Amino acid sequence: MATKTGISVVKLILIIFIVLGLDQLTKFWANIRFSISPWVPVPWFSFIYSENEGIAFGLPLGGPLLIVVSLVLMIGLLVFAFKMFDWRKYTIIYGLGLIIGGAVGNTLDRILGGVVRDFISIGFWPTFNIADAAIVCGVVLLLHQSFFDKSLK
């Protein structure tokens, strides 16, 4: 019989792979689409292809050091989460899955191409991708859980 933690880990892995798949699929689409035209206007936002060599919001820091730091942070987040959170809560599973899936997607970009491919532009906000959006949504879920759940260990 499977434990609740075991089932939760399976759900976490599934979410990671779904986010990673969507991220890589949309980046593949962006590479094909933007080889034709670098800009596609859509109501409320635009698709504009850009390559990000830095960290969040294009801040400079790149190369192998960034890949190593990203991997260490992902492992650290998992270790922290296993000790800190109740794995039966969906906000924890989904939050971590979104964060790790997005981080793996962007790290994979850096390993394979040396840059992260961004293509979604909304007003004043820096151009981003599905992985970036997943990371932000995951952080919001974990913050919500941290602030409103009195049963944290």
C-alpha atoms as one frame of an Amber mdcrd trajectory, in Angstrom:
protein
   0.000   0.000   0.000   1.392   3.408  -0.989   1.925   6.073   1.629   0.458
   9.557   1.329   3.996  10.940   1.027   4.765   8.450  -1.755   1.647   9.427
  -3.677   2.482  13.100  -3.139   5.986  12.603  -4.537   4.514  10.921  -7.619
   2.169  13.908  -8.068   5.110  16.279  -7.624   7.132  14.485 -10.300   4.117
  14.488 -12.640   3.660  18.257 -12.190   7.378  18.842 -12.800   7.220  16.913
 -16.080   4.007  18.661 -17.191   5.541  22.107 -16.583   8.804  21.057 -18.242
   6.937  19.649 -21.250   4.745  22.740 -21.704   7.756  25.003 -21.301   9.891
  23.186 -23.851   6.993  22.752 -26.279   6.185  26.485 -26.230   9.878  27.376
 -26.613  10.066  25.020 -29.596   7.002  26.763 -31.057   8.611  30.162 -30.399
  11.794  29.149 -32.213   9.806  28.130 -35.297   7.331  31.030 -35.188   9.860
  33.765 -34.568  12.168  32.613 -37.333   9.436  34.057 -39.582   8.697  37.274
 -37.671  10.179  38.501 -34.360   6.906  40.032 -33.147   3.289  38.838 -32.977
   0.753  41.281 -31.479  -2.168  39.743 -29.589  -4.792  41.657 -27.552  -3.464
  42.483 -24.050   0.024  41.137 -24.733   2.538  40.345 -27.461   4.824  37.528
 -28.421   8.330  38.965 -28.779  11.289  36.588 -28.984  14.348  37.365 -26.881
  17.254  35.445 -25.438  18.244  36.021 -21.840  21.886  35.391 -20.962  21.520
  36.636 -17.387  19.467  35.676 -14.382  15.955  36.908 -13.569  14.827  39.954
 -15.559  18.035  39.921 -17.589  20.335  40.829 -14.693  23.907  39.928 -15.670
  25.269  36.621 -14.388  25.652  33.686 -16.659  27.749  30.798 -17.778  28.479
  27.564 -15.957  28.321  29.265 -12.550  24.635  30.067 -13.044  23.877  26.450
 -13.999  25.617  25.154 -10.877  23.874  27.716  -8.658  20.480  26.804 -10.196
  20.998  23.099  -9.575  22.153  23.657  -5.982  19.120  25.875  -5.308  16.728
  23.250  -6.719  18.229  20.527  -4.525  18.218  22.854  -1.517  14.554  23.713
  -2.093  13.620  20.033  -2.172  15.535  19.240   1.029  13.974  22.255   2.776
  10.506  21.323   1.560  10.766  17.708   2.707  11.639  18.877   6.207   9.331
  21.889   6.456   6.040  21.132   4.737   3.165  18.708   5.107   3.235  16.776
   1.835  -0.471  15.999   1.988  -1.319  19.604   1.121  -1.959  20.298  -2.550
  -0.576  23.841  -2.360   2.802  22.402  -1.363   2.818  19.755  -4.087   1.677
  22.134  -6.825   3.870  25.009  -5.625   7.037  22.923  -5.558   6.144  21.210
  -8.822   5.695  24.548 -10.570   8.925  25.996  -9.161  11.074  22.958  -9.873
   9.527  22.318 -13.305  10.154  25.942 -14.302  13.673  25.932 -12.907  14.510
  22.705 -14.737  13.091  24.150 -17.986  15.218  27.288 -17.792  18.293  25.339
 -16.654  17.853  22.962 -19.582  17.812  25.989 -21.914  21.077  27.222 -20.418
  22.726  23.810 -20.701  21.619  23.199 -24.298  21.820  26.720 -25.719  23.584
  28.983 -23.236  20.531  31.272 -22.978  16.929  31.191 -21.778  14.373  31.806
 -24.528  11.665  34.313 -23.582   8.708  35.269 -25.766   5.725  36.567 -23.752
   5.472  40.327 -23.273   2.840  42.037 -21.121   3.059  45.819 -20.936   5.892
  47.069 -18.745   6.846  43.596 -17.446  10.075  42.041 -18.773   9.654  39.377
 -21.453   9.203  35.917 -19.933   8.330  32.294 -20.741   6.148  29.490 -19.355
   8.891  28.369 -16.949   9.138  31.871 -15.471   5.354  32.043 -15.036   5.339
  28.608 -13.370   8.058  29.674 -10.929   6.152  32.826  -9.944   2.879  30.901
  -9.499   4.676  28.259  -7.417   6.223  30.887  -5.147   2.799  32.505  -4.654
   1.301  29.127  -3.661   4.104  28.411  -1.172   3.893  31.915   0.304   0.131
  31.543   0.679   0.625  28.220   2.428   3.340  29.684   4.690   1.283  32.688
   5.753  -2.092  31.018   6.226  -1.286  27.524   7.472  -0.734  27.314  11.204
   0.302  23.644  11.038   3.765  24.161   9.514   6.403  22.110  11.281
